[in-house]
Amino acid sequence: MRSMGLGLVSSLALAALCATAALSADAVTRIEAAPVPMESMQDFLQANPHCQQFTDQCSICAVVDGKAQCSTPQIACVKQTYRCTMPQSK
C-alpha cells in the first residue's frame, strides 16, 4: 500500500512540474519587427529601367535581355527593399 501511495505522489508531482513548465513557456514575450513594405521585383524594375544589377540583401540580380536573373538566396538572410548596385553606364 505504501508503494501505491508513493506512486500516486510521484505522479502528482510530475504532473505539477509539467504544468508549471507549460505555463512558464506561455509567458515568453515575442518581439516581432514591424514588417517592411516590400515592392515587387517587377515594380522595382519598372521604376529603375536603367539599373543593370540590384540586390535585396539575399540575392544578387542582373538584368539580362530585359529579365532579371538572380542568384540563389543566401542562408539566413533578411530580405530588404531592392537597391540598385550597378546603374547603366552612359
RODRENKE-70416 format. One record per atom (N, C-alpha, C, O): residue number from 1; x, y, z. Coordinates in nm, 2 decimals. Each point is the difference from the previous one (the first is absolute). Last residue first. Example, Ala and Ser with C-alpha at 12.3 -4.5 7.8 and 13.67 -1.06 7.14 Angstrom:
// RODRENKE-70416
R    k      xx      yy      zz
R    2    1.28   -0.22    0.71
R    2    0.09    0.11    0.00
R    2   -0.08    0.11    0.08
R    2    0.05    0.11    0.01
R    1   -0.02   -0.68   -0.02
R    1   -0.09    0.12    0.00
R    1    0.09    0.12    0.00
R    1    0.10    0.00    0.07
This chain:
// RODRENKE-70416
R    k      xx      yy      zz
R   90    2.65    5.54   -6.93
R   90   -0.05    0.07   -0.11
R   90    0.11    0.01   -0.11
R   90   -0.02    0.06   -0.10
R   89   -0.12   -0.44    0.50
R   89    0.09    0.10   -0.04
R   89   -0.04    0.07   -0.13
R   89   -0.06   -0.06   -0.09
R   88   -0.25   -0.19    0.48
R   88    0.05   -0.01   -0.14
R   88    0.09    0.12   -0.03
R   88   -0.03    0.12    0.03
R   87   -0.01   -0.29    0.48
R   87   -0.08    0.06   -0.10
R   87    0.06   -0.01   -0.14
R   87    0.12   -0.02   -0.01
R   86   -0.08   -0.27    0.47
R   86    0.07    0.03   -0.12
R   86   -0.09    0.07   -0.10
R   86   -0.07   -0.07   -0.08
R   85   -0.08   -0.06    0.51
R   85    0.15    0.00    0.03
R   85    0.08    0.03   -0.12
R   85    0.12    0.03    0.01
R   84   -0.65    0.04    0.21
R   84    0.08   -0.01   -0.12
R   84    0.15    0.01    0.04
R   84    0.04    0.09    0.07
R   83   -0.46   -0.28    0.23
R   83    0.09    0.12   -0.01
R   83    0.09   -0.03   -0.12
R   83    0.06   -0.10   -0.02
R   82   -0.54   -0.09    0.31
R   82    0.09   -0.01   -0.11
R   82    0.08    0.13   -0.01
R   82   -0.05    0.11    0.02
R   81   -0.15   -0.27    0.45
R   81   -0.04    0.06   -0.12
R   81    0.11   -0.01   -0.11
R   81    0.12    0.00    0.03
R   80   -0.09   -0.38    0.33
R   80   -0.02    0.15    0.01
R   80   -0.05    0.05   -0.13
R   80   -0.02   -0.07   -0.10
R   79    0.11   -0.43    0.40
R   79   -0.04    0.07   -0.13
R   79   -0.03    0.15    0.03
R   79   -0.07    0.03    0.10
R   78    0.39   -0.38    0.15
R   78   -0.12    0.08    0.04
R   78   -0.03    0.09   -0.12
R   78    0.07    0.09   -0.03
R   77    0.20   -0.60    0.10
R   77    0.00    0.14   -0.04
R   77   -0.13    0.07    0.04
R   77   -0.10   -0.06    0.03
R   76    0.29   -0.42    0.01
R   76   -0.03    0.09    0.11
R   76    0.02    0.15   -0.04
R   76    0.05    0.08    0.08
R   75    0.15   -0.36   -0.45
R   75   -0.06   -0.06    0.12
R   75   -0.01    0.10    0.11
R   75    0.09    0.08    0.02
R   74   -0.11    0.06   -0.54
R   74    0.10   -0.04    0.10
R   74   -0.07   -0.06    0.12
R   74   -0.12    0.03    0.02
R   73   -0.08   -0.04   -0.54
R   73    0.01    0.08    0.13
R   73    0.10   -0.06    0.09
R   73    0.01   -0.12    0.01
R   72    0.06    0.07   -0.54
R   72   -0.08   -0.07    0.11
R   72    0.01    0.08    0.13
R   72    0.11    0.05    0.03
R   71   -0.07    0.23   -0.48
R   71    0.08   -0.11    0.06
R   71   -0.10   -0.07    0.11
R   71   -0.10    0.06    0.03
R   70   -0.09    0.20   -0.48
R   70    0.05    0.02    0.14
R   70    0.07   -0.13    0.05
R   70   -0.02   -0.11   -0.05
R   69   -0.18    0.41   -0.41
R   69    0.05   -0.13    0.04
R   69    0.07    0.02    0.13
R   69    0.10    0.08    0.01
R   68   -0.48    0.21   -0.33
R   68    0.09   -0.01    0.12
R   68    0.04   -0.15    0.01
R   68   -0.08   -0.09    0.00
R   67   -0.05    0.37   -0.46
R   67   -0.06   -0.09    0.10
R   67    0.11   -0.02    0.11
R   67    0.12    0.00   -0.02
R   66   -0.05    0.24   -0.40
R   66   -0.12    0.06    0.06
R   66   -0.07   -0.08    0.11
R   66   -0.10    0.03    0.05
R   65    0.52   -0.15   -0.27
R   65   -0.10    0.00   -0.10
R   65   -0.14    0.05    0.06
R   65   -0.10   -0.06   -0.04
R   64    0.39    0.01    0.42
R   64    0.06   -0.06   -0.13
R   64   -0.12   -0.01   -0.09
R   64   -0.10   -0.06    0.02
R   63    0.25    0.27    0.49
R   63   -0.10    0.01   -0.10
R   63    0.07   -0.04   -0.13
R   63    0.09    0.06   -0.05
R   62    0.01   -0.21    0.57
R   62    0.05    0.07   -0.11
R   62   -0.11    0.00   -0.11
R   62   -0.07   -0.10   -0.01
R   61    0.14    0.01    0.59
R   61   -0.07   -0.02   -0.13
R   61    0.06    0.09   -0.11
R   61    0.04    0.11    0.03
R   60    0.04   -0.35    0.49
R   60    0.05    0.10   -0.09
R   60   -0.06   -0.03   -0.13
R   60    0.01   -0.12   -0.05
R   59   -0.18    0.00    0.58
R   59    0.04   -0.04   -0.14
R   59    0.06    0.12   -0.07
R   59   -0.03    0.11    0.03
R   58   -0.09   -0.05    0.41
R   58    0.00   -0.14    0.01
R   58    0.05   -0.06   -0.13
R   58    0.07   -0.10    0.00
R   57   -0.12    0.57    0.08
R   57    0.09   -0.05    0.11
R   57   -0.01   -0.15    0.02
R   57    0.06   -0.05    0.09
R   56   -0.25    0.29   -0.46
R   56   -0.09    0.02    0.12
R   56    0.07   -0.05    0.12
R   56   -0.07   -0.03    0.10
R   55    0.25    0.24   -0.62
R   55    0.00   -0.10    0.11
R   55   -0.12    0.03    0.10
R   55   -0.04    0.11    0.01
R   54    0.25   -0.01   -0.56
R   54   -0.06    0.04    0.12
R   54    0.00   -0.11    0.10
R   54    0.02   -0.11   -0.03
R   53    0.15    0.31   -0.51
R   53    0.02   -0.10    0.11
R   53   -0.06    0.06    0.13
R   53    0.01    0.12    0.03
R   52   -0.06    0.12   -0.44
R   52    0.05   -0.13   -0.06
R   52    0.02   -0.11    0.11
R   52    0.00   -0.12   -0.04
R   51   -0.32    0.60   -0.04
R   51    0.08   -0.08    0.10
R   51    0.04   -0.13   -0.07
R   51   -0.08   -0.07   -0.05
R   50   -0.20    0.43   -0.13
R   50    0.14    0.00   -0.04
R   50    0.09   -0.08    0.10
R   50    0.12    0.01   -0.01
R   49   -0.61    0.05    0.06
R   49    0.03   -0.07   -0.13
R   49    0.14    0.00   -0.04
R   49    0.04   -0.08   -0.08
R   48   -0.35    0.15    0.51
R   48    0.14    0.02   -0.02
R   48    0.04   -0.07   -0.13
R   48    0.08   -0.10    0.00
R   47   -0.53    0.09    0.15
R   47    0.04    0.13    0.05
R   47    0.15    0.03   -0.02
R   47    0.03    0.12    0.00
R   46   -0.21   -0.54   -0.14
R   46   -0.07    0.11   -0.07
R   46    0.04    0.14    0.05
R   46    0.01    0.09   -0.08
R   45    0.16   -0.47    0.31
R   45    0.06    0.01   -0.14
R   45   -0.07    0.11   -0.08
R   45    0.06    0.07   -0.08
R   44   -0.24   -0.16    0.51
R   44    0.14    0.05    0.01
R   44    0.06    0.02   -0.14
R   44    0.06    0.11   -0.03
R   43   -0.47   -0.33    0.06
R   43   -0.02    0.14    0.03
R   43    0.14    0.07    0.01
R   43    0.01    0.11   -0.05
R   42   -0.01   -0.57    0.00
R   42   -0.05    0.06   -0.13
R   42   -0.02    0.15    0.02
R   42    0.04    0.08   -0.08
R   41    0.08   -0.35    0.45
R   41    0.11    0.02   -0.09
R   41   -0.04    0.07   -0.12
R   41    0.07    0.08   -0.06
R   40   -0.36    0.03    0.49
R   40    0.03   -0.12   -0.08
R   40    0.12    0.03   -0.09
R   40    0.04    0.11   -0.03
R   39   -0.10    0.11    0.51
R   39   -0.05    0.02   -0.13
R   39    0.04   -0.12   -0.08
R   39    0.10   -0.07    0.03
R   38   -0.19    0.13    0.51
R   38    0.09   -0.05   -0.10
R   38   -0.07    0.03   -0.14
R   38   -0.11   -0.03   -0.02
R   37    0.09    0.21    0.57
R   37   -0.08   -0.02   -0.13
R   37    0.10   -0.03   -0.11
R   37    0.09    0.08   -0.03
R   36    0.01   -0.22    0.53
R   36    0.03    0.11   -0.09
R   36   -0.08   -0.02   -0.13
R   36    0.00   -0.11   -0.05
R   35   -0.12   -0.05    0.58
R   35    0.03   -0.04   -0.14
R   35    0.03    0.12   -0.09
R   35   -0.07    0.10    0.01
R   34    0.17   -0.13    0.52
R   34   -0.11    0.04   -0.08
R   34    0.04   -0.03   -0.15
R   34    0.11    0.02   -0.04
R   33    0.07   -0.32    0.45
R   33    0.03    0.12   -0.07
R   33   -0.12    0.04   -0.09
R   33   -0.06   -0.09   -0.06
R   32    0.03   -0.20    0.52
R   32    0.01   -0.01   -0.15
R   32    0.02    0.14   -0.06
R   32   -0.06    0.09    0.04
R   31    0.09   -0.38    0.45
R   31    0.01    0.13   -0.06
R   31    0.02   -0.02   -0.15
R   31    0.10   -0.06   -0.04
R   30   -0.31   -0.23    0.48
R   30    0.06    0.00   -0.13
R   30    0.00    0.14   -0.05
R   30   -0.10    0.07    0.00
R   29    0.08   -0.33    0.50
R   29   -0.04    0.11   -0.08
R   29    0.07    0.00   -0.13
R   29    0.12    0.00    0.00
R   28   -0.25   -0.39    0.38
R   28    0.11    0.06   -0.08
R   28   -0.06    0.11   -0.09
R   28   -0.10   -0.03   -0.07
R   27   -0.15   -0.27    0.37
R   27    0.03    0.13    0.05
R   27    0.11    0.07   -0.08
R   27    0.02    0.12    0.02
R   26   -0.17   -0.58   -0.08
R   26   -0.10    0.09   -0.05
R   26    0.03    0.15    0.03
R   26   -0.04    0.09   -0.06
R   25    0.30   -0.45    0.24
R   25    0.03    0.02   -0.14
R   25   -0.10    0.09   -0.07
R   25    0.04    0.07   -0.09
R   24   -0.11   -0.19    0.54
R   24    0.11    0.09   -0.01
R   24    0.04    0.02   -0.14
R   24    0.05    0.11   -0.04
R   23   -0.38   -0.42    0.14
R   23   -0.05    0.13    0.03
R   23    0.11    0.10   -0.02
R   23   -0.02    0.11   -0.05
R   22    0.13   -0.57    0.01
R   22   -0.09    0.05   -0.11
R   22   -0.05    0.14    0.02
R   22    0.00    0.08   -0.10
R   21    0.25   -0.28    0.44
R   21    0.09    0.02   -0.11
R   21   -0.09    0.05   -0.12
R   21    0.05    0.09   -0.08
R   20   -0.28   -0.22    0.46
R   20    0.08    0.12    0.03
R   20    0.09    0.04   -0.12
R   20    0.01    0.11   -0.04
R   19   -0.25   -0.52    0.03
R   19   -0.09    0.11   -0.02
R   19    0.07    0.14    0.03
R   19   -0.02    0.09   -0.07
R   18    0.26   -0.49    0.14
R   18   -0.02    0.02   -0.14
R   18   -0.10    0.12   -0.03
R   18    0.02    0.07   -0.09
R   17    0.07   -0.20    0.54
R   17    0.12    0.05   -0.06
R   17   -0.02    0.03   -0.15
R   17    0.05    0.10   -0.05
R   16   -0.39   -0.31    0.29
R   16    0.01    0.14    0.04
R   16    0.12    0.06   -0.06
R   16    0.00    0.12   -0.04
R   15   -0.06   -0.58   -0.03
R   15   -0.11    0.08   -0.07
R   15    0.01    0.15    0.03
R   15   -0.01    0.08   -0.08
R   14    0.29   -0.38    0.32
R   14    0.05    0.01   -0.14
R   14   -0.11    0.08   -0.08
R   14    0.04    0.09   -0.09
R   13   -0.14   -0.18    0.53
R   13    0.11    0.09    0.00
R   13    0.05    0.02   -0.15
R   13    0.03    0.11   -0.04
R   12   -0.36   -0.43    0.12
R   12   -0.06    0.13    0.02
R   12    0.12    0.11   -0.01
R   12   -0.02    0.11   -0.05
R   11    0.14   -0.56    0.03
R   11   -0.08    0.03   -0.12
R   11   -0.05    0.15    0.01
R   11    0.00    0.07   -0.09
R   10    0.22   -0.26    0.47
R   10    0.09    0.02   -0.11
R   10   -0.07    0.05   -0.13
R   10    0.05    0.09   -0.07
R    9   -0.32   -0.23    0.43
R    9    0.07    0.13    0.03
R    9    0.10    0.04   -0.11
R    9    0.01    0.11   -0.04
R    8   -0.21   -0.53    0.01
R    8   -0.11    0.11   -0.02
R    8    0.07    0.13    0.03
R    8   -0.03    0.10   -0.08
R    7    0.29   -0.48    0.17
R    7   -0.02    0.02   -0.15
R    7   -0.10    0.11   -0.03
R    7    0.02    0.07   -0.10
R    6    0.05   -0.19    0.55
R    6    0.12    0.07   -0.06
R    6   -0.01    0.02   -0.15
R    6    0.04    0.11   -0.05
R    5   -0.37   -0.36    0.27
R    5   -0.01    0.14    0.04
R    5    0.11    0.08   -0.05
R    5   -0.01    0.12   -0.04
R    4    0.01   -0.58   -0.03
R    4   -0.10    0.06   -0.08
R    4   -0.02    0.15    0.04
R    4   -0.02    0.08   -0.09
R    3    0.32   -0.34    0.34
R    3    0.06    0.03   -0.13
R    3   -0.11    0.06   -0.10
R    3    0.03    0.07   -0.09
R    2   -0.16   -0.20    0.53
R    2    0.09    0.11    0.01
R    2    0.06    0.04   -0.14
R    2    0.01    0.11   -0.04
R    1   -0.28   -0.50    0.10
R    1   -0.08    0.12    0.00
R    1    0.09    0.13    0.00
R    1   -0.04    0.10   -0.06
